[in-house]
Amino acid sequence: TLTTLALLATVYLDNYSMRTLGDSYISNAELTHFTQELTETQRAMETYINYHTFESIDNYYAGKIHIEEICDTMQNCPSVNELRQTEYLVHQLALSFIYYSNKSVSARRANNTEELKEYFKITLECYNTLMSKILELNNLRLQENAQTYEKNHQYISFTRSLSIIFFVVFSFTIFILLYLIVSSLMAPLAEISRVAERVSNRDFDIPLFNNKTTDEIGNICNAFD
């Protein structure tokens, strides 16, 4: 039972570690996708400001919607945890980027050069800072996932060692039990064989077995007596 439990625990931790590692790749892939959305939205905004095309404004609004959807899944309040706090800052910077990029687009539509210059500058600052924070968040997630994986790996190593110990102890116990059982069967047979050899040599100065058991050995002893 203990060996089975240890084996099941090892399998569970193996699967859990694989899921954790898979989740880490997913979380980093999501950040990569978020970065791509931001880059494409920023590029669409700049294209619209420079060329005032319908395609660029459509691309900008589509990208803005995707960014807002991703922001809804992020940490939206301050935290004492470094990773959660960094994610919160990314969330806030992304919202600021959307806000000031909207201002820049509106200023471009109104042909307000002064406001466009001011808001576009702030938008670029938000974008650059946001990219830096996303990189920081990505590294923090990798570190956290690596620590979690290492911790799980230690648990797996422990349970594997425990399984091996249980298996060795279990095997040794079975061996001892089998040895005792076989010995308990072979000892009377060996004694019967020894006595039978003495009788065959016409040595009848031997005690009777007087075996009181009703098993096969007892029947042989009684028949011999």
TORPA-4810 file (N, C-alpha, C, O; in nm, 3 decimals):
<nodes>
NODE_1_0.082_-0.120_0.000_0.000_0.000_0.000_0.086_0.126_0.000_0.061_0.219_-0.076_T
NODE_2_0.187_0.128_0.086_0.276_0.244_0.094_0.350_0.265_-0.038_0.367_0.377_-0.085_L
NODE_3_0.393_0.154_-0.098_0.463_0.165_-0.227_0.371_0.220_-0.334_0.412_0.302_-0.416_T
NODE_4_0.247_0.174_-0.334_0.150_0.224_-0.431_0.123_0.372_-0.412_0.117_0.448_-0.509_T
NODE_5_0.107_0.414_-0.285_0.083_0.556_-0.257_0.202_0.641_-0.300_0.183_0.748_-0.358_L
NODE_6_0.322_0.595_-0.273_0.441_0.670_-0.312_0.450_0.680_-0.464_0.487_0.784_-0.518_A
NODE_7_0.416_0.571_-0.533_0.418_0.573_-0.680_0.314_0.671_-0.734_0.342_0.746_-0.827_L
NODE_8_0.194_0.669_-0.676_0.089_0.761_-0.720_0.129_0.906_-0.694_0.103_0.994_-0.776_L
NODE_9_0.194_0.931_-0.578_0.239_1.067_-0.546_0.344_1.113_-0.646_0.345_1.230_-0.687_A
NODE_10_0.433_1.024_-0.686_0.536_1.058_-0.784_0.474_1.093_-0.919_0.512_1.191_-0.983_T
NODE_11_0.379_1.011_-0.961_0.312_1.036_-1.089_0.238_1.169_-1.086_0.241_1.246_-1.182_V
NODE_12_0.170_1.195_-0.972_0.095_1.321_-0.959_0.188_1.441_-0.967_0.158_1.538_-1.038_Y
NODE_13_0.300_1.437_-0.894_0.393_1.549_-0.895_0.459_1.565_-1.031_0.486_1.678_-1.074_L
NODE_14_0.485_1.455_-1.099_0.539_1.464_-1.236_0.442_1.539_-1.327_0.480_1.630_-1.401_D
NODE_15_0.315_1.499_-1.320_0.214_1.564_-1.404_0.196_1.710_-1.365_0.180_1.797_-1.451_N
NODE_16_0.199_1.737_-1.233_0.181_1.875_-1.186_0.296_1.963_-1.234_0.274_2.077_-1.274_Y
NODE_17_0.418_1.910_-1.230_0.534_1.987_-1.275_0.526_2.015_-1.424_0.559_2.125_-1.469_S
NODE_18_0.481_1.916_-1.500_0.466_1.936_-1.644_0.360_2.042_-1.674_0.375_2.124_-1.765_M
NODE_19_0.250_2.038_-1.595_0.146_2.139_-1.616_0.198_2.277_-1.579_0.170_2.375_-1.648_R
NODE_20_0.275_2.284_-1.468_0.331_2.413_-1.426_0.426_2.468_-1.531_0.424_2.587_-1.562_T
NODE_21_0.509_2.379_-1.585_0.602_2.423_-1.690_0.526_2.468_-1.813_0.562_2.566_-1.877_L
NODE_22_0.418_2.393_-1.846_0.336_2.433_-1.960_0.268_2.566_-1.937_0.261_2.649_-2.027_G
NODE_23_0.219_2.588_-1.813_0.154_2.715_-1.781_0.253_2.831_-1.790_0.218_2.942_-1.831_D
NODE_24_0.379_2.804_-1.752_0.479_2.910_-1.760_0.502_2.952_-1.905_0.513_3.071_-1.935_S
NODE_25_0.507_2.854_-1.994_0.523_2.887_-2.135_0.401_2.964_-2.186_0.414_3.056_-2.267_Y
NODE_26_0.282_2.925_-2.139_0.160_2.994_-2.182_0.161_3.139_-2.135_0.128_3.229_-2.212_I
NODE_27_0.199_3.161_-2.008_0.200_3.298_-1.955_0.300_3.385_-2.029_0.272_3.502_-2.056_S
NODE_28_0.416_3.330_-2.062_0.514_3.406_-2.138_0.470_3.427_-2.282_0.498_3.531_-2.342_N
NODE_29_0.401_3.329_-2.338_0.348_3.343_-2.474_0.240_3.451_-2.478_0.230_3.526_-2.575_A
NODE_30_0.160_3.459_-2.372_0.057_3.563_-2.366_0.120_3.702_-2.363_0.070_3.796_-2.425_E
NODE_31_0.231_3.715_-2.290_0.300_3.844_-2.287_0.358_3.879_-2.424_0.355_3.994_-2.468_L
NODE_32_0.410_3.777_-2.491_0.461_3.799_-2.626_0.350_3.847_-2.720_0.370_3.939_-2.800_T
NODE_33_0.234_3.785_-2.708_0.119_3.826_-2.789_0.077_3.969_-2.754_0.044_4.048_-2.842_H
NODE_34_0.080_4.001_-2.624_0.044_4.135_-2.579_0.140_4.238_-2.637_0.099_4.345_-2.682_F
NODE_35_0.268_4.204_-2.637_0.369_4.293_-2.694_0.344_4.316_-2.843_0.356_4.428_-2.892_T
NODE_36_0.311_4.209_-2.913_0.283_4.222_-3.057_0.162_4.311_-3.082_0.162_4.393_-3.175_Q
NODE_37_0.058_4.295_-2.999_-0.062_4.379_-3.014_-0.028_4.526_-2.991_-0.073_4.613_-3.065_E
NODE_38_0.053_4.552_-2.889_0.092_4.691_-2.860_0.174_4.750_-2.975_0.153_4.864_-3.016_L
NODE_39_0.267_4.670_-3.026_0.352_4.718_-3.136_0.269_4.749_-3.260_0.289_4.852_-3.325_T
NODE_40_0.177_4.659_-3.293_0.094_4.681_-3.411_0.001_4.801_-3.392_-0.024_4.877_-3.486_E
NODE_41_-0.050_4.818_-3.270_-0.138_4.932_-3.243_-0.060_5.063_-3.250_-0.108_5.162_-3.306_T
NODE_42_0.059_5.063_-3.193_0.144_5.181_-3.198_0.180_5.216_-3.343_0.179_5.333_-3.381_Q
NODE_43_0.211_5.114_-3.421_0.246_5.136_-3.562_0.126_5.189_-3.640_0.140_5.277_-3.724_R
NODE_44_0.007_5.135_-3.611_-0.114_5.182_-3.679_-0.143_5.327_-3.643_-0.185_5.405_-3.729_A
NODE_45_-0.121_5.364_-3.515_-0.143_5.503_-3.474_-0.046_5.596_-3.546_-0.087_5.702_-3.595_M
NODE_46_0.079_5.560_-3.553_0.178_5.644_-3.620_0.146_5.656_-3.769_0.160_5.764_-3.827_E
NODE_47_0.103_5.545_-3.830_0.068_5.550_-3.972_-0.050_5.644_-3.995_-0.053_5.720_-4.092_T
NODE_48_-0.147_5.638_-3.904_-0.263_5.725_-3.919_-0.223_5.872_-3.904_-0.268_5.958_-3.980_Y
NODE_49_-0.136_5.900_-3.805_-0.093_6.038_-3.782_-0.014_6.091_-3.901_-0.025_6.208_-3.938_I
NODE_50_0.067_6.003_-3.961_0.149_6.047_-4.073_0.074_6.052_-4.206_0.097_6.141_-4.288_N
NODE_51_-0.017_5.954_-4.228_-0.079_5.942_-4.361_-0.231_5.956_-4.360_-0.292_5.973_-4.466_Y
NODE_52_-0.292_5.949_-4.242_-0.436_5.973_-4.228_-0.517_5.878_-4.317_-0.607_5.922_-4.390_H
NODE_53_-0.485_5.746_-4.312_-0.554_5.648_-4.396_-0.662_5.575_-4.316_-0.653_5.562_-4.194_T
NODE_54_-0.765_5.529_-4.388_-0.874_5.455_-4.323_-0.825_5.320_-4.269_-0.867_5.276_-4.162_F
NODE_55_-0.737_5.255_-4.344_-0.688_5.125_-4.300_-0.613_5.135_-4.168_-0.630_5.051_-4.080_E
NODE_56_-0.531_5.239_-4.155_-0.453_5.254_-4.032_-0.543_5.282_-3.912_-0.517_5.230_-3.803_S
NODE_57_-0.647_5.363_-3.929_-0.735_5.394_-3.816_-0.816_5.271_-3.777_-0.843_5.248_-3.659_I
NODE_58_-0.855_5.190_-3.877_-0.925_5.064_-3.847_-0.834_4.969_-3.769_-0.876_4.906_-3.672_D
NODE_59_-0.709_4.959_-3.813_-0.612_4.874_-3.744_-0.587_4.923_-3.602_-0.571_4.843_-3.510_N
NODE_60_-0.584_5.053_-3.585_-0.561_5.110_-3.452_-0.676_5.073_-3.357_-0.651_5.028_-3.245_Y
NODE_61_-0.799_5.092_-3.399_-0.913_5.063_-3.312_-0.925_4.914_-3.283_-0.962_4.875_-3.172_Y
NODE_62_-0.894_4.832_-3.381_-0.897_4.687_-3.359_-0.791_4.646_-3.257_-0.817_4.564_-3.168_A
NODE_63_-0.670_4.703_-3.270_-0.564_4.674_-3.175_-0.597_4.725_-3.036_-0.565_4.660_-2.937_G
NODE_64_-0.660_4.842_-3.029_-0.697_4.898_-2.900_-0.795_4.807_-2.826_-0.785_4.789_-2.705_K
NODE_65_-0.889_4.751_-2.900_-0.986_4.659_-2.839_-0.916_4.535_-2.784_-0.948_4.490_-2.674_I
NODE_66_-0.821_4.481_-2.859_-0.747_4.362_-2.813_-0.667_4.394_-2.688_-0.662_4.314_-2.595_H
NODE_67_-0.605_4.511_-2.685_-0.526_4.550_-2.568_-0.616_4.563_-2.445_-0.579_4.518_-2.337_I
NODE_68_-0.733_4.622_-2.461_-0.827_4.637_-2.350_-0.874_4.501_-2.299_-0.891_4.481_-2.178_E
NODE_69_-0.895_4.407_-2.390_-0.937_4.272_-2.350_-0.828_4.203_-2.269_-0.857_4.136_-2.170_E
NODE_70_-0.703_4.219_-2.311_-0.592_4.158_-2.237_-0.576_4.227_-2.101_-0.547_4.160_-2.002_I
NODE_71_-0.594_4.358_-2.096_-0.582_4.432_-1.969_-0.684_4.384_-1.867_-0.658_4.385_-1.747_C
NODE_72_-0.802_4.342_-1.915_-0.906_4.294_-1.824_-0.864_4.169_-1.749_-0.920_4.139_-1.643_D
NODE_73_-0.767_4.094_-1.801_-0.723_3.970_-1.737_-0.603_3.994_-1.645_-0.556_3.900_-1.581_T
NODE_74_-0.554_4.117_-1.638_-0.434_4.147_-1.559_-0.467_4.196_-1.419_-0.581_4.230_-1.388_M
NODE_75_-0.364_4.199_-1.336_-0.377_4.253_-1.201_-0.420_4.399_-1.209_-0.354_4.481_-1.273_Q
NODE_76_-0.531_4.430_-1.143_-0.584_4.567_-1.156_-0.581_4.645_-1.024_-0.649_4.747_-1.011_N
NODE_77_-0.503_4.596_-0.928_-0.487_4.669_-0.802_-0.344_4.648_-0.751_-0.282_4.547_-0.784_C
NODE_78_-0.292_4.742_-0.672_-0.155_4.729_-0.621_-0.138_4.603_-0.536_-0.233_4.552_-0.479_P
NODE_79_-0.014_4.554_-0.530_0.014_4.432_-0.454_0.154_4.442_-0.394_0.242_4.509_-0.448_S
NODE_80_0.174_4.373_-0.282_0.306_4.368_-0.219_0.395_4.266_-0.289_0.518_4.268_-0.274_V
NODE_81_0.334_4.178_-0.366_0.409_4.081_-0.444_0.473_4.151_-0.563_0.406_4.222_-0.637_N
NODE_82_0.602_4.130_-0.582_0.674_4.201_-0.688_0.618_4.170_-0.826_0.600_4.260_-0.908_E
NODE_83_0.589_4.044_-0.851_0.538_4.006_-0.982_0.400_4.067_-1.005_0.373_4.123_-1.112_L
NODE_84_0.311_4.055_-0.905_0.175_4.110_-0.919_0.179_4.262_-0.932_0.101_4.321_-1.008_R
NODE_85_0.270_4.326_-0.858_0.282_4.472_-0.867_0.331_4.514_-1.005_0.283_4.613_-1.061_Q
NODE_86_0.426_4.440_-1.060_0.475_4.471_-1.195_0.365_4.451_-1.298_0.352_4.530_-1.392_T
NODE_87_0.285_4.347_-1.280_0.172_4.324_-1.371_0.071_4.438_-1.359_0.012_4.481_-1.459_E
NODE_88_0.051_4.487_-1.236_-0.039_4.602_-1.216_0.013_4.726_-1.288_-0.064_4.801_-1.348_Y
NODE_89_0.145_4.748_-1.281_0.204_4.863_-1.350_0.190_4.850_-1.501_0.164_4.949_-1.571_L
NODE_90_0.207_4.728_-1.551_0.186_4.705_-1.695_0.042_4.736_-1.733_0.015_4.797_-1.836_V
NODE_91_-0.050_4.694_-1.648_-0.193_4.721_-1.671_-0.220_4.870_-1.677_-0.290_4.918_-1.766_H
NODE_92_-0.164_4.945_-1.581_-0.188_5.089_-1.576_-0.121_5.161_-1.693_-0.178_5.254_-1.751_Q
NODE_93_-0.001_5.119_-1.727_0.069_5.181_-1.839_-0.003_5.154_-1.972_-0.008_5.240_-2.059_L
NODE_94_-0.059_5.032_-1.985_-0.133_5.000_-2.107_-0.257_5.088_-2.120_-0.290_5.135_-2.229_A
NODE_95_-0.326_5.109_-2.007_-0.443_5.198_-2.010_-0.401_5.342_-2.042_-0.471_5.413_-2.115_L
NODE_96_-0.286_5.384_-1.987_-0.237_5.519_-2.018_-0.200_5.530_-2.166_-0.226_5.632_-2.230_S
NODE_97_-0.140_5.424_-2.219_-0.105_5.423_-2.361_-0.231_5.438_-2.446_-0.233_5.515_-2.542_F
NODE_98_-0.336_5.364_-2.411_-0.462_5.374_-2.486_-0.520_5.515_-2.475_-0.568_5.572_-2.573_I
NODE_99_-0.516_5.570_-2.355_-0.574_5.703_-2.332_-0.503_5.809_-2.416_-0.568_5.887_-2.486_Y
NODE_100_-0.370_5.812_-2.409_-0.296_5.917_-2.480_-0.289_5.892_-2.631_-0.280_5.987_-2.709_Y
NODE_101_-0.294_5.766_-2.671_-0.299_5.740_-2.815_-0.433_5.785_-2.872_-0.440_5.835_-2.984_S
NODE_102_-0.540_5.767_-2.794_-0.671_5.820_-2.835_-0.666_5.972_-2.849_-0.719_6.029_-2.944_N
NODE_103_-0.601_6.036_-2.753_-0.586_6.182_-2.758_-0.508_6.223_-2.883_-0.541_6.322_-2.948_K
NODE_104_-0.405_6.147_-2.915_-0.324_6.178_-3.033_-0.405_6.163_-3.161_-0.397_6.247_-3.251_S
NODE_105_-0.484_6.056_-3.168_-0.568_6.034_-3.286_-0.672_6.145_-3.299_-0.697_6.196_-3.408_V
NODE_106_-0.733_6.180_-3.186_-0.834_6.288_-3.189_-0.773_6.421_-3.233_-0.833_6.495_-3.310_S
NODE_107_-0.652_6.450_-3.182_-0.583_6.573_-3.221_-0.549_6.572_-3.370_-0.555_6.675_-3.437_A
NODE_108_-0.513_6.452_-3.422_-0.483_6.442_-3.566_-0.608_6.465_-3.648_-0.603_6.530_-3.752_R
NODE_109_-0.719_6.413_-3.603_-0.845_6.433_-3.675_-0.886_6.581_-3.676_-0.940_6.633_-3.774_R
NODE_110_-0.857_6.647_-3.564_-0.892_6.789_-3.554_-0.785_6.880_-3.613_-0.799_7.002_-3.616_A
NODE_111_-0.676_6.817_-3.662_-0.563_6.893_-3.716_-0.507_6.993_-3.615_-0.464_7.103_-3.651_N
NODE_112_-0.509_6.953_-3.489_-0.455_7.035_-3.381_-0.309_6.996_-3.360_-0.278_6.900_-3.289_N
NODE_113_-0.222_7.069_-3.423_-0.079_7.033_-3.424_-0.017_7.036_-3.285_0.059_6.946_-3.249_T
NODE_114_-0.050_7.137_-3.207_0.009_7.151_-3.074_-0.030_7.034_-2.984_0.056_6.973_-2.919_E
NODE_115_-0.160_7.003_-2.979_-0.204_6.891_-2.896_-0.149_6.759_-2.948_-0.108_6.673_-2.869_E
NODE_116_-0.147_6.743_-3.081_-0.093_6.621_-3.139_0.052_6.601_-3.098_0.091_6.490_-3.060_L
NODE_117_0.131_6.704_-3.104_0.272_6.695_-3.067_0.287_6.656_-2.921_0.369_6.571_-2.886_K
NODE_118_0.206_6.718_-2.835_0.215_6.692_-2.691_0.171_6.550_-2.658_0.242_6.477_-2.588_E
NODE_119_0.053_6.509_-2.708_-0.001_6.377_-2.675_0.079_6.266_-2.741_0.095_6.158_-2.683_Y
NODE_120_0.128_6.290_-2.860_0.207_6.188_-2.928_0.338_6.162_-2.851_0.383_6.048_-2.841_F
NODE_121_0.397_6.268_-2.799_0.518_6.252_-2.719_0.491_6.169_-2.594_0.569_6.079_-2.561_K
NODE_122_0.381_6.199_-2.525_0.346_6.123_-2.404_0.314_5.977_-2.440_0.349_5.885_-2.366_I
NODE_123_0.247_5.958_-2.554_0.215_5.822_-2.598_0.340_5.740_-2.619_0.346_5.624_-2.578_T
NODE_124_0.439_5.798_-2.683_0.565_5.728_-2.706_0.635_5.696_-2.575_0.692_5.588_-2.560_L
NODE_125_0.631_5.789_-2.481_0.691_5.765_-2.350_0.621_5.650_-2.279_0.687_5.563_-2.221_E
NODE_126_0.487_5.648_-2.284_0.410_5.538_-2.224_0.445_5.405_-2.291_0.462_5.303_-2.225_C
NODE_127_0.455_5.409_-2.423_0.484_5.287_-2.499_0.621_5.231_-2.462_0.634_5.111_-2.437_Y
NODE_128_0.722_5.315_-2.460_0.858_5.269_-2.428_0.867_5.217_-2.285_0.930_5.114_-2.260_N
NODE_129_0.805_5.289_-2.192_0.806_5.244_-2.052_0.729_5.114_-2.038_0.768_5.024_-1.963_T
NODE_130_0.618_5.105_-2.110_0.537_4.983_-2.106_0.615_4.863_-2.157_0.610_4.756_-2.098_L
NODE_131_0.687_4.880_-2.266_0.766_4.770_-2.321_0.873_4.725_-2.222_0.901_4.606_-2.207_M
NODE_132_0.933_4.822_-2.154_1.034_4.790_-2.054_0.974_4.711_-1.938_1.034_4.615_-1.889_S
NODE_133_0.853_4.751_-1.894_0.787_4.682_-1.784_0.741_4.543_-1.824_0.743_4.450_-1.743_K
NODE_134_0.698_4.529_-1.948_0.658_4.396_-1.996_0.776_4.301_-1.995_0.763_4.184_-1.957_I
NODE_135_0.892_4.350_-2.037_1.013_4.268_-2.033_1.047_4.229_-1.890_1.084_4.115_-1.863_L
NODE_136_1.033_4.324_-1.798_1.058_4.296_-1.657_0.959_4.192_-1.604_0.997_4.099_-1.533_E
NODE_137_0.832_4.208_-1.641_0.729_4.112_-1.598_0.757_3.974_-1.655_0.740_3.873_-1.587_L
NODE_138_0.799_3.969_-1.779_0.832_3.841_-1.842_0.944_3.770_-1.768_0.937_3.649_-1.745_N
NODE_139_1.047_3.845_-1.729_1.159_3.786_-1.654_1.114_3.738_-1.516_1.156_3.633_-1.471_N
NODE_140_1.028_3.815_-1.451_0.978_3.776_-1.319_0.895_3.648_-1.328_0.904_3.561_-1.241_L
NODE_141_0.815_3.638_-1.432_0.735_3.517_-1.450_0.824_3.397_-1.475_0.798_3.288_-1.423_R
NODE_142_0.929_3.416_-1.554_1.022_3.306_-1.580_1.091_3.262_-1.451_1.106_3.142_-1.426_L
NODE_143_1.132_3.359_-1.368_1.196_3.326_-1.241_1.100_3.251_-1.148_1.138_3.152_-1.086_Q
NODE_144_0.976_3.300_-1.139_0.877_3.235_-1.053_0.849_3.094_-1.101_0.841_3.000_-1.021_E
NODE_145_0.833_3.078_-1.231_0.805_2.946_-1.286_0.924_2.851_-1.266_0.905_2.732_-1.240_N
NODE_146_1.044_2.905_-1.278_1.163_2.822_-1.257_1.172_2.777_-1.111_1.206_2.662_-1.084_A
NODE_147_1.141_2.868_-1.017_1.143_2.832_-0.875_1.036_2.727_-0.844_1.061_2.632_-0.770_Q
NODE_148_0.918_2.745_-0.902_0.811_2.648_-0.880_0.848_2.512_-0.936_0.824_2.408_-0.873_T
NODE_149_0.908_2.513_-1.054_0.948_2.387_-1.116_1.058_2.319_-1.033_1.056_2.197_-1.015_Y
NODE_150_1.153_2.397_-0.982_1.260_2.341_-0.901_1.205_2.281_-0.772_1.248_2.174_-0.728_E
NODE_151_1.109_2.351_-0.712_1.046_2.300_-0.590_0.974_2.169_-0.617_0.986_2.074_-0.540_K
NODE_152_0.900_2.164_-0.725_0.829_2.042_-0.762_0.927_1.930_-0.795_0.903_1.814_-0.763_N
NODE_153_1.038_1.967_-0.859_1.139_1.868_-0.893_1.198_1.805_-0.766_1.226_1.686_-0.764_H
NODE_154_1.217_1.886_-0.662_1.267_1.834_-0.534_1.167_1.738_-0.472_1.204_1.634_-0.419_Q
NODE_155_1.038_1.774_-0.479_0.934_1.686_-0.428_0.934_1.553_-0.504_0.920_1.446_-0.445_Y
NODE_156_0.949_1.563_-0.635_0.950_1.442_-0.717_1.069_1.354_-0.681_1.055_1.232_-0.668_I
NODE_157_1.186_1.415_-0.664_1.306_1.339_-0.629_1.287_1.270_-0.493_1.328_1.156_-0.474_S
NODE_158_1.224_1.343_-0.400_1.200_1.286_-0.267_1.105_1.167_-0.275_1.132_1.062_-0.216_F
NODE_159_0.995_1.183_-0.347_0.898_1.074_-0.356_0.954_0.955_-0.433_0.922_0.840_-0.403_T
NODE_160_1.038_0.983_-0.532_1.101_0.872_-0.604_1.195_0.794_-0.512_1.196_0.671_-0.512_R
NODE_161_1.273_0.868_-0.435_1.362_0.802_-0.339_1.281_0.723_-0.238_1.317_0.610_-0.202_S
NODE_162_1.171_0.782_-0.192_1.084_0.714_-0.096_1.025_0.588_-0.158_1.012_0.485_-0.091_L
NODE_163_0.988_0.597_-0.285_0.932_0.480_-0.354_1.035_0.368_-0.363_1.003_0.250_-0.344_S
NODE_164_1.159_0.406_-0.393_1.266_0.306_-0.403_1.289_0.240_-0.267_1.306_0.118_-0.258_I
NODE_165_1.289_0.323_-0.160_1.308_0.269_-0.025_1.195_0.173_0.011_1.219_0.063_0.062_I
NODE_166_1.071_0.217_-0.018_0.957_0.130_0.011_0.965_0.001_-0.069_0.933_-0.107_-0.017_F
NODE_167_1.007_0.011_-0.195_1.017_-0.107_-0.278_1.122_-0.204_-0.224_1.099_-0.325_-0.219_F
NODE_168_1.238_-0.150_-0.182_1.344_-0.235_-0.128_1.298_-0.301_0.002_1.316_-0.421_0.022_V
NODE_169_1.237_-0.220_0.091_1.189_-0.274_0.218_1.080_-0.379_0.193_1.079_-0.485_0.256_V
NODE_170_0.989_-0.346_0.100_0.882_-0.440_0.069_0.937_-0.570_0.013_0.895_-0.679_0.053_F
NODE_171_1.033_-0.559_-0.080_1.093_-0.678_-0.140_1.167_-0.761_-0.036_1.158_-0.884_-0.034_S
NODE_172_1.241_-0.692_0.054_1.314_-0.763_0.158_1.218_-0.834_0.254_1.242_-0.947_0.295_F
NODE_173_1.109_-0.766_0.287_1.009_-0.826_0.377_0.946_-0.950_0.313_0.930_-1.053_0.379_T
NODE_174_0.911_-0.938_0.185_0.855_-1.053_0.113_0.954_-1.168_0.109_0.917_-1.284_0.127_I
NODE_175_1.082_-1.136_0.086_1.185_-1.239_0.081_1.195_-1.310_0.216_1.203_-1.433_0.221_F
NODE_176_1.196_-1.234_0.324_1.204_-1.293_0.459_1.083_-1.382_0.486_1.096_-1.493_0.537_I
NODE_177_0.964_-1.331_0.450_0.843_-1.409_0.473_0.845_-1.539_0.393_0.809_-1.645_0.445_L
NODE_178_0.888_-1.529_0.267_0.896_-1.649_0.184_0.999_-1.748_0.241_0.978_-1.869_0.242_L
NODE_179_1.109_-1.693_0.288_1.214_-1.778_0.345_1.161_-1.851_0.469_1.185_-1.971_0.486_Y
NODE_180_1.088_-1.779_0.555_1.033_-1.841_0.675_0.929_-1.947_0.641_0.925_-2.054_0.701_L
NODE_181_0.844_-1.915_0.541_0.741_-2.011_0.501_0.802_-2.137_0.443_0.763_-2.249_0.478_I
NODE_182_0.900_-2.118_0.353_0.966_-2.234_0.290_1.042_-2.315_0.395_1.043_-2.438_0.393_V
NODE_183_1.107_-2.241_0.487_1.181_-2.310_0.592_1.088_-2.394_0.680_1.120_-2.507_0.717_S
NODE_184_0.971_-2.335_0.711_0.875_-2.407_0.796_0.822_-2.532_0.725_0.781_-2.628_0.790_S
NODE_185_0.824_-2.530_0.591_0.780_-2.648_0.516_0.893_-2.748_0.497_0.872_-2.869_0.505_L
NODE_186_1.013_-2.698_0.471_1.125_-2.785_0.438_1.186_-2.853_0.560_1.236_-2.965_0.549_M
NODE_187_1.183_-2.786_0.677_1.245_-2.844_0.797_1.182_-2.979_0.834_1.256_-3.075_0.856_A
NODE_188_1.048_-2.988_0.842_0.990_-3.121_0.873_1.020_-3.225_0.767_1.044_-3.341_0.798_P
NODE_189_1.018_-3.182_0.638_1.048_-3.277_0.531_1.191_-3.327_0.540_1.220_-3.444_0.516_L
NODE_190_1.281_-3.236_0.574_1.421_-3.276_0.590_1.435_-3.375_0.705_1.512_-3.471_0.696_A
NODE_191_1.361_-3.351_0.814_1.366_-3.442_0.930_1.309_-3.578_0.892_1.364_-3.681_0.929_E
NODE_192_1.197_-3.578_0.816_1.139_-3.706_0.772_1.237_-3.780_0.682_1.253_-3.901_0.695_I
NODE_193_1.304_-3.705_0.590_1.400_-3.768_0.501_1.516_-3.829_0.580_1.563_-3.938_0.548_S
NODE_194_1.561_-3.758_0.684_1.673_-3.809_0.766_1.633_-3.937_0.841_1.709_-4.033_0.848_R
NODE_195_1.512_-3.934_0.897_1.464_-4.052_0.971_1.442_-4.170_0.876_1.473_-4.285_0.909_V
NODE_196_1.388_-4.139_0.757_1.362_-4.246_0.661_1.493_-4.312_0.618_1.498_-4.434_0.598_A
NODE_197_1.598_-4.233_0.605_1.729_-4.289_0.569_1.781_-4.381_0.679_1.840_-4.485_0.651_E
NODE_198_1.760_-4.341_0.804_1.804_-4.425_0.916_1.727_-4.557_0.918_1.784_-4.663_0.945_R
NODE_199_1.596_-4.549_0.890_1.515_-4.672_0.888_1.560_-4.763_0.775_1.565_-4.885_0.791_V
NODE_200_1.593_-4.702_0.659_1.638_-4.784_0.546_1.768_-4.856_0.577_1.800_-4.958_0.517_S
NODE_201_1.844_-4.802_0.673_1.970_-4.865_0.716_1.948_-4.954_0.838_2.043_-4.992_0.907_N
NODE_202_1.820_-4.987_0.864_1.779_-5.074_0.974_1.816_-5.017_1.110_1.848_-5.090_1.204_R
NODE_203_1.809_-4.886_1.119_1.829_-4.820_1.249_1.690_-4.779_1.298_1.634_-4.679_1.255_D
NODE_204_1.638_-4.860_1.389_1.503_-4.833_1.438_1.502_-4.765_1.573_1.397_-4.751_1.636_F
NODE_205_1.618_-4.723_1.619_1.625_-4.654_1.749_1.598_-4.505_1.730_1.686_-4.421_1.751_D
NODE_206_1.479_-4.476_1.690_1.440_-4.336_1.662_1.307_-4.308_1.729_1.222_-4.396_1.740_I
NODE_207_1.289_-4.183_1.775_1.161_-4.149_1.839_1.051_-4.129_1.734_1.079_-4.103_1.617_P
NODE_208_0.928_-4.142_1.777_0.817_-4.116_1.688_0.798_-3.965_1.672_0.837_-3.885_1.757_L
NODE_209_0.738_-3.929_1.561_0.715_-3.786_1.538_0.606_-3.730_1.629_0.619_-3.620_1.683_F
NODE_210_0.499_-3.808_1.643_0.385_-3.761_1.726_0.338_-3.621_1.684_0.311_-3.534_1.767_N
NODE_211_0.329_-3.602_1.555_0.285_-3.472_1.501_0.133_-3.462_1.516_0.059_-3.549_1.470_N
NODE_212_0.089_-3.355_1.579_-0.055_-3.336_1.606_-0.126_-3.254_1.498_-0.248_-3.238_1.504_K
NODE_213_-0.052_-3.201_1.402_-0.116_-3.118_1.300_-0.193_-3.206_1.202_-0.168_-3.326_1.190_T
NODE_214_-0.287_-3.141_1.132_-0.370_-3.216_1.036_-0.339_-3.178_0.892_-0.416_-3.209_0.801_T
NODE_215_-0.227_-3.112_0.872_-0.191_-3.076_0.735_-0.115_-3.190_0.669_-0.105_-3.300_0.725_D
NODE_216_-0.062_-3.164_0.549_0.006_-3.270_0.474_0.127_-3.324_0.550_0.151_-3.445_0.553_E
NODE_217_0.204_-3.233_0.612_0.321_-3.276_0.687_0.279_-3.365_0.804_0.342_-3.467_0.832_I
NODE_218_0.172_-3.324_0.873_0.122_-3.404_0.986_0.076_-3.541_0.941_0.100_-3.639_1.011_G
NODE_219_0.009_-3.550_0.826_-0.036_-3.679_0.775_0.080_-3.769_0.742_0.076_-3.889_0.772_N
NODE_220_0.186_-3.713_0.681_0.306_-3.793_0.647_0.371_-3.846_0.775_0.408_-3.963_0.784_I
NODE_221_0.384_-3.757_0.876_0.447_-3.797_1.002_0.366_-3.909_1.070_0.423_-4.006_1.120_C
NODE_222_0.233_-3.894_1.071_0.149_-3.995_1.133_0.159_-4.128_1.059_0.165_-4.234_1.121_N
NODE_223_0.160_-4.121_0.925_0.173_-4.243_0.845_0.307_-4.310_0.870_0.317_-4.433_0.877_A
NODE_224_0.412_-4.228_0.882_0.546_-4.281_0.906_0.552_-4.348_1.044_0.609_-4.456_1.059_F
NODE_225_0.491_-4.281_1.147_0.489_-4.339_1.283_0.419_-4.475_1.279_0.406_-4.541_1.382_D
</nodes>
